[in-house]
Amino acid sequence: MLWIWTLAAMVTTVLGNDFSQVVCRHVSVVIGNLWLARVHSTVPLFLTDVVSQHGGDLLLSRDDGKYFEIQGRAGFNVTTLCLTVQGIYDGDVTPIVTMEVYPEEHEARTKRATHVWSLSSVPQTTDKKALLHSFEPYHQLWGEETLSASTKHSSSPALSVHYPKGSYVGTSVRGAGFFTTPTNLHDGVTSLILKYDVYFENFGFGIGGKLPGLYGGDKTDGAYKCSGGNNPGTCFSLRLMWRENGDGEVYAYIPREHQASDFEHRPDIHINYEKGHSLMRGAIRFRSGSWQTVTEEVHLNTPQQANGRVKFCLKHGSEAEVCKEATRLNFRNHADYFLRGLFFSTFFGGSSSNYAAPNDCHTYFRNFELTIP
């Protein structure tokens, strides 16, 4: 048997149920017996060990909780690969693990997800600078008068945003926005995951409004320009958006050039070259009156090639997470354009008054996370 890594010290801090399952799959014999196993778990699993029955080296190259990539070299020729997967899980539902195996013709390398930044709650304060301290450095802040800390729907203060009845992007008080690039987010990031919880109070979704998402572009202020009908080619933005009845989407300011040949005819895209494109509209649905967890995962394309992708997930309480993905996209045309961080942006709109908030309402945000997968 082969031991990959020890997490015993960490396991003592994790409460849950022990798990162990043997999974076997056919594998083609290749030069050097190199292989890649893609392991899927039906529920989140804290992986503690993986043991091969065939000797050789193992390396964990990806760990997303429910999806794992394990690269290895068998110590001898095999036609069926068997791994023992061990871990810890929470809840009453026992994980079921499945696996696909592919021959690999290159050396395995180690890659673990990198935690960049997190913010579970904000300070209980009326001072706006102190309220937003953990988002620093931030840029182009507006609407700070609508921001506050609130424990109305959580034990720790959440960041609250107020939308007065009748407000939309054309009114003076309408929501809030800023760009933030955490200091731990280095230059050159091509894949990034944003996660946060959001609570809609007294919505009234109207016909649409914006929510925070990821953004990127060059290293200058040009990265902050992809919104409000501006798409200068120095940036891209992938905010989320609610539509009528809470229908969700990724609202994308991305280049017009070098998209896939069927870009304008795909059923998962609503084209709008004047504003942003709607990706996966209605694939998930937000709800008023409860917490829900949003996840946005972006993988940038090779410059000027339509091979980028964005995944949008939503989880309501104990319900199963729903995920949709848009692929074959061009987010950037230049090799030095990268993901830059969080674009916090929320308001009713649309630029016309028919987007106005139908009620006096609020959103609440907590548990922000940025992770490099």
HELIX and SHEET records of a PDB file:
HELIX    1   1 ALA A    8  VAL A   11  1                                   4    
HELIX    2   2 ILE A   31  ASN A   33  5                                   3    
HELIX    3   3 LYS A  128  LEU A  131  1                                   4    
HELIX    4   4 HIS A  133  PHE A  135  5                                   3    
HELIX    5   5 GLU A  144  THR A  146  5                                   3    
HELIX    6   6 ASP A  221  TYR A  224  5                                   4    
HELIX    7   7 GLU A  244  GLY A  246  5                                   3    
HELIX    8   8 PHE A  263  HIS A  265  5                                   3    
HELIX    9   9 SER A  353  TYR A  355  5                                   3    
SHEET    1   A 3 ASN A  17  HIS A  26  0                                        
SHEET    2   A 3 THR A  80  TYR A  89 -1                                        
SHEET    3   A 3 PHE A  46  SER A  52 -1                                        
SHEET    1   B 4 LEU A  58  ASP A  63  0                                        
SHEET    2   B 4 TYR A  67  ARG A  73 -1                                        
SHEET    3   B 4 LEU A  34  SER A  41 -1                                        
SHEET    4   B 4 VAL A  97  PRO A 103 -1                                        
SHEET    1   C 4 THR A 114  LEU A 119  0                                        
SHEET    2   C 4 CYS A 361  ILE A 372 -1                                        
SHEET    3   C 4 ALA A 158  TYR A 163 -1                                        
SHEET    4   C 4 LEU A 147  SER A 150 -1                                        
SHEET    1   D 6 THR A 114  LEU A 119  0                                        
SHEET    2   D 6 CYS A 361  ILE A 372 -1                                        
SHEET    3   D 6 SER A 191  GLU A 201 -1                                        
SHEET    4   D 6 TRP A 291  HIS A 299 -1                                        
SHEET    5   D 6 GLY A 308  HIS A 316 -1                                        
SHEET    6   D 6 VAL A 322  LEU A 329 -1                                        
SHEET    1   E 8 TYR A 138  TRP A 142  0                                        
SHEET    2   E 8 GLY A 175  THR A 180 -1                                        
SHEET    3   E 8 PHE A 338  PHE A 347 -1                                        
SHEET    4   E 8 GLY A 208  GLY A 217 -1                                        
SHEET    5   E 8 CYS A 235  ARG A 243 -1                                        
SHEET    6   E 8 GLY A 248  TYR A 253 -1                                        
SHEET    7   E 8 HIS A 277  LEU A 279 -1                                        
SHEET    8   E 8 ILE A 269  HIS A 270 -1                                        
END                                                                             
